[in-house]
Amino acid sequence: MSTPKPDVTVVLPCAGLGVRFGAPYSKELHCLAPGVSVIDRSLETVVELAGSGLEVRVVVVFRAHKLDVVAHLAHYTRDVRMVFVYQDESFGDDLGGAIRTALPLAEGHVVLVLPDITLHGPGSEGSLVEAVRRTPASGWCVVAARTGPDALTELGALRLDGHGDGTRVVAAEEKPARPDGYNAAWAMVVASPEEAHRLPDIASRGADSPLVGAQAVEVAGFTNFNSALTADPTSRPGPPARTSRPAPPAAPPEQPDSPALTA
């Protein structure tokens, strides 16, 4: 039986050490609600994408210390086709290296989803489906949230212009030392098949960003779980028990009112 060719490939880089998070378990498995981990919230839009009728392949890039995350992801095989690949360190041990490791396995539109970023607030639901729909045949689209410059030194900074369907990226820089002039950050990135080879450039400081000119789908905000300080205050102190499928929480976790991003 032949495997359907994917319409969309999601690159899910899970090879990081998570040093700043400082937990004795992978930060992707930090519990946000009973049976729901950070990575489960990160993948909600990917499950929506698969439910929209598109054939979705998820390429998970990992290293030996993330076998707990690999095991946790097993129940997503009912929603998407999953491919697991060990990070090729000849490409680098950073995010750019993870993307380069995944690209040979990618077909169709390519989406970068970070497993430690969770969307929240108005606009989140359906945002990735909309971003894929709005990605030009030879171009880019981002899911992004506006914020002040103070939060942008550790994020992919953007300057957005316009509103609604007319929102565009007019400037972009990875973790800028001087974030003044930027007013947003990307949470997810979609590249057309023709442009996907440039995806590693979005993670390179000092590189010319291919995101300039991209369309943008705005959400209210997102949380970047890059340290224990950003963990939801109502969450448990340890990783969740694995379940056959993540159970929906009784209520969404509280999110900070301001700023839009928690880094």
N, C-alpha and C positions, 0 to 999 in steps of 0.2 A: 504494500500500500504506500503510495507516494505521500510525502509530506507537503501540505500546501505552502506555497511561497508566501512569505510574510509581506503584508502591506506596510507594516511599521516594525522597526527593531528598536527596542528600549535597551540602552546601555546602563547597567546598574553596577557602579563601581563599589565593591565591598571589601577592598583589600587594605584599607587604611588601618593604622595601628590604634587610633583613638586615644592617643596619649593624653590630650587635654581633658578628655572626658573623665579619665581617672578611675574607671570602674573595673572590677575584676571580671567583667563579662563584656561582650561586644556591645557598643553603644546602640547599635541597630536593634538590639533586643531589650532595650530599656522599656519597662512597662509603663504605659500611659493609662491603661484601664484593664480590668480583668480580661486576660486573653488577647490583649491588643498591645503590640510593641510599636516602637517608632517606625520600623520598616513597614509595618502593616499600614500605618497612616500614610507613609510615603507612597505606597503602591495603590492607594485607593483610586487615584486618577488613571493608573494603568489598567486596573480591573474595569473601570468605566470605559476605557478605550476599547478593550476587548469586547465588552458588552454592546458597543456601538455597531458591531458587525464587521470590524476590521480584523484581519488575521495578525496577531501580535506575537513576536518572538522577543523574549527577554534574555539578554546576554549578561550573565552575572560574572563579574571579574573578582576573583578572590585569591587569598593566599592561605597557607596552612593554619594560621591562627584564627581563621574565620569559618571553620568547619561547623561551628554551632549555628551560624547564619545560614549556611548551605542547608543544613538539616531543617531549619525553621521554614525555609522557602518551599519545601517539598509539596505542601498542600496547595500551592498556586498552580501546579501543573494542570489542574482542572479548568483553569481560566485562560492560561497562556502557555505557549511552548517555551520551555526554559532550556538554555544552554549554559553550562558552567565551564569557565576557562581560567586556568591559573595565570596570574599576571606575569607577563614576560618582562622581567626587569631590565632587559637590554633596551627597552623602550623608556626606561625610567621607573622609579618606584612611587611616582606621584600620580595625581589625577590625569594628567596628560598621558602618562604611560598606560594607565588603565584603559583610557579611551582608545589608544593605538592598539592595544591588545584585542579589544572587542571589534574594531572596525572590519577586519577580514571576515567576520561572521555576520555582518550586517547587510540587510537587503531592504529596499524600500526607503521610506522616510526614517531618519534616525533620531531618536529622542534620548537626551541625557537626563536621567532622573537620579538624584543623589539620595541615598538611603537614610540620610540623617536630616533631611529637610521635610517638614510637614506644612501643608497649606492650611490656612484658617480664614474664616470670615466670608462675607459675600463675594461671589465670583469664583470660589474654589471649585464647587461642583461643576463638572463638565468642562473645566478650563483646559485640560490637555486635549480633549476631543476637539474643542474649538481651535486650539493652537495648531493641531495637525491639519484641520480643515483650511485654516487661513495661511498655511505655509505655501508660498509660491512654488511653481514647478522648478525654479532655480533660485532658491532663496532660503530665508530663515524666519522663524517666529519664536518668541520667548513668552513664557508665563512669568510675570514680574509683579512686584509690589513697590509702591512708592514709599520713600522714607527720607529722613534727613541724612546728612553726610556722615554723622558720627558712627553709624552702624556699618559703613561701607568699606572700611579698611580690610575686613576679612571676608568680603563677598565679591561677587561679580557685579561691579557697579555699572549703572546705566544712566544716561540722561534721556528721559522720555519727553516727547513733544506730542501734543494733541490729546484727544480723548476718544473713548469708545473704539469703534472699528477703525478710526483714523490714527490711532496711537502708533508711533514709530520710535525706534531707537535712533537717536542722532549722535550719540557718543557712547563708548563702552571701554572699560578697562578692568582687568583682573586685579583685585585687592589694591586699589590705588593708595599710594602714600599720601597724596593730597586729594581727598575726595570732594572738595568744594567744586561745585558745578555739576555734580551728579545728583539725581533725585530719586533713584530707584535701584533695585537689584533683581537679578534673574533668579528664579527658583527652578525652572526647567527650560530646556532649549530643544527646539526642533529644527533639523536640517533636512533639506531636500536631498534626494539621492546624489545629485550633481555636486552639492556643496559639502556633503558629509565628511569628505577627506580633510576639511579644514576644522573640524570639530575640536581637535586637540588645542588649537590656537586660543580658544576661549579661556583655557586654563593656564595660559602662559603669560606671566608678567612681562610687560614690555613689548609683547607681540601686537601687530596690527589686528584688531578684533574683527572677525567677519560678521559680528552682530550689528554693526553700523548699517542702518537702513532696514533692519528687520522689523516686521510687524510685532505688536505686543498685545497679549491678552492679560489684562490686569486683574489681580486678586487683592483682597483687603490686606493680607499680610502672610508671612510664613515664619516658622521657627526653625533655626539652624541649631541642631543639637550637637554642637562642637565642644561643649564642656558641660560638666555636671551642673553648673550654675544655670544653664538654660533648660534643664530638665523640669518638666511640669511639677509645680509644688504639690499637687495632689497625687503624683505617681508613687508607686511602691519603690522600695530601695533596691530591688533586684530584678533580674530578667523574668519575663512571664513564663509560666509553664506552657509547653508547646501544646497546641490543640490541633484537631484535624482541620480546623478553619478558624480564622480570627472571629471571635464573637463581637457583635457591635456593642459599644459601651452604652450604659443606661443614659448617659448625658455626655456631651462633648467636654473635654477638659477646658478649664479656664484659660483664657489667653490674655496677655497683657493688653491694656487699652492703648498704650502708646510706648514706644513707636510701633509702626506696623511690623517691623522685623525684630526678632529676638536673636541676637548673635552671641 
